[in-house]
Amino acid sequence: MRIDMLEGRSAQEKAKIADGRSAEVKQSFYARLCELLVQTVGLREQDLAVCLVENEREDWSFGNGQASYLTIPKDRWR
């Protein structure tokens, strides 16, 4: 996750996630992220822009030149 502070007053956040999360899960993420940034850095709620970028699980590699979600058993996904 990357958070860019703009002119010290607003933030843009871009998060990459695997496809398949419901609208309710995404809304919970937006709300919790906003809550944490308001509490920890004093950001105003209206000054946060969030963009989720979804992709397929086979698009992820966490090293060793492997498509991790294709080689790691599903019960070990985080």
WOWONOR-V103088 format. One line per field, one symbol per residue. phi: phi as a letter, one per 40 degrees, with the letter a starting at -180 (. if undefined). psi: psi as a letter, one per 40 degrees, with the letter a starting at -180 (. if undefined). burial: I if it has 24 or more other ideal C-beta (glycine too) atoms within 12 Angstrom, else O. A space follows every 50 residues. Layout:
# WOWONOR-V103088
phi=???
psi=???
burial=???
This chain:
# WOWONOR-V103088
phi=.bbbcbfgbbbbbbbbbcchcccccccccdccdcdcccccbgccdcbbbb bcbcaccccbbbhggbcdccbcddcbcb
psi=ihhhhhfediihhhhhiiieiiddddddddddddddddddefhideehhh hhhiiideehhfiefigdeedhideei.
burial=OOOOOOOOOOIOIOOOOOOOOOOOOOOOOOOOIIOOIOOOOOIOOOOIOI OOOOOOOOOOOOOOOOOOOOOOOOOOOO
